[in-house]
Amino acid sequence: MRYSEKKKLRVFLKETFSSIGTISAQELCSRAGLDPETPPSGLDHEQAKRLHSAFKQIKVKSPPVDCLSPIGEELIKAGLEKEYRLDYIATTIRPVSVYSGNPFLVEIGLGYGGELEKESRVELLRFANRVPLVYQQGACALTHAVESVSWKNYSLGQPTGSGIPVGPAVLLIHIASTNIPFTSESKDAVADMPEILAEVDLGLKEVARKLRRYLSRQSILSERREKEEIIRKILPRIARKLSDVLGKQEPDIGPVVAKIMGNLLVFRSAEKNDGCLHVALRVENHSDLVRSFKLHEVLAVQAEVVSPEAKVIPLGDAFDYQWKLSLPAGQSVSLRYRIAADGVTLKEPVVEGLDEEIVTGARVI
């Protein structure tokens, strides 16, 4: 500021600093107890300290990112999928932050499962401005941020309570900045700047929460699978015994299983009439949640009188009829169409967008 040619402090703040406008400049001067019309070159050491402290008290929008070179979530996912066989990938990009006047951005990717070793330490991949950091892992701020997270809260092991977690996972951390604070001229490790440590910590916890939600859901689906397998073993035996006693045809247990499990039930009926096959698809939501999905019916011939109207996609010699549905809890919907009856074989309906564990009567993709 001592060598600035600006005549007024507010003009100096507005034209010298990024993301500082007229209102922000006025607020800075007010919080620092300085006259906006004061020449910046005339500020003494105490006034400069007050101005520096004022910067930490106001909210300023993030600096522009056109000077940074992030990897991007899509490329992080593609890179992890190329190098590892994984069951799940979570990514996050933190908002641009600043340390010592330098903008920086943190990106994190977490891959889990697949062929990764369950009992080995999580593999840590460190990058700075898209360049891999191979050496001095223990001296790097990115490693220190990983070690400081309590990974036991996120379903990964941490035998000593701190340090690199244990489990079938891989972590990718990338920092992009105009001036990365390396620990030495070899540029193998990032220095422990508080602002960088804080941003990496927030990013790690964000992907860790996504992993925890994924694992929790997988556990619930696994329990549902086990429960349904038991029901499907017991119910046919009961139905067979009852049909023998009552002398009636053995009933379809699909609707019963769907009601017990709280599944989405897809039931199709067909009736021949006047040389045509009149088909009705009934979809029932037996869960307590809204289910949104696509229902596909692949036919060898074109259908007529389709109700409600479906989106039709030609597939070579076949036609894919698609209905985009959203069913509230306990509700149902009927879909109808008509096709020529001669030589037509109906394939199993297909549901897209739901887990197979919560669907009965249709194939899930």
Secondary structure, DSSP 8 states (H G I E B T S, - for coil): -TT---SSHHHHHHHHSTT--HHHHHHHHHHHT--TTS-GGG--HHHHHHHHHHHTTS------STT-----HHHHHHHHHHH---SEEEEEE---EEETTEEEEEEEEEEESTTS-SSSB-EEEEEETTEE--S-GGG-HHHHHHHHS-GGGGT-B-TTSSSS-BSSEEEEEEEEESS--BSSTT--SB---HHHHHHHHHHHHHHHHHHHHHHHHHHHHHHHHHHHHHHHHHHHHHHHHHHHHHT------HHHHHHHHT-EEEEEEEEEETTEEEEEEEEEE-SSS-EEEEEEEEESS--EEEES--EEEEETTEEEEEEEEEE-TT-EEEEEEEEE-TT------EEESS-GGGEESSEE-
